[in-house]
Amino acid sequence: MSDREERQYGVDDEAAVRALRAAAERGDLAAVELLAQRLGEAGERAEAERWLRRAAELGSVAALGRLGESAWQDGRVAEAMEWLEQAAYAGLTSAEYQLGAIHLERGNLDAAEPWLLRAAEAGLPEAMCNLGALADRRGEDERAEQWYERATLAGNATGMRNLGLRYARRGEIARATELLVEATRRGRTDAYAVLGAVCLERDRAEDAERWLRRGAEVGDAESMFHLSQFLDAEPTTPAAQAESREWLERSAALGHPRALDLLHGM
């Protein structure tokens, strides 16, 4: 047992880990998978990957998927795709989704679509949402909305945010607000910025400021940026100007491109 493992699990757990390792070395697949998991949690990534490879050799489809994830995180793209394809062809839905998401991220829409469809048909909401994004990039508005609707019905916050934005653009504000508020409740903090923009377009400045402040206060860079712009557009006081600059700087610190550009030009 390594020193790091002891720090992670404590002395009382040492015997259990030793037994787990012994079972893994005998070829017990469940023990191999659990040992790999515990090593990963302890930060022993190289050792964890070694045991994941052993689990894959023993027939673990889940290990194939985890090897793909690990390789992708390390920037080993070709290796990641190879592991994920093996897992996907073995029927691992999460690997099907990851393959589709990687192809989509790299702009390979035709390669992404069949994998995302397989994952969506298996019921994965994230795949449904990404199919909406794929349709968006092709300019297929009706199909994009259908996928966002399916993702929303499956409880996906990103689908709610994207569908809410579509409703807002065509003036269906009540439904848009309902969707966007629910998206914020489920963790899409950037939906606050969309709510703020919707209110500004309808000359509801107080509501806009309220939503933008909520987003800014929970760390959303887009909300911070638009709150800064909102404060600049209002009749300014020295305090408002100072607050505007503070939100702009905080947005830039989080990497918001327009905030960075504005600060660079000052």
Secondary structure, 3 states (H helix, E strand, C coil): CCHHHHHHHCHHHHHHHHHHHHHHHCCCHHHHHHHHHHHHHCCCHHHHHHHHHHHHHCCCHHHHHHHHHHHHHCCCHHHHHHHHHHHHHCCCHHHHHHHHHHHHHCCCHHHHHHHHHHHHHCCCHHHHHHHHHHHHHHCCHHHHHHHHHHHHHCCCHHHHHHHHHHHHHCCCHHHHHHHHHHHHHCCCCCHHHHHHHHHHHCCCHHHHHHHHHHHHHCCCHHHHHHHHHHHHHCCCCHHHHHHHHHHHHHHHHCCCHHHHHHHHHC
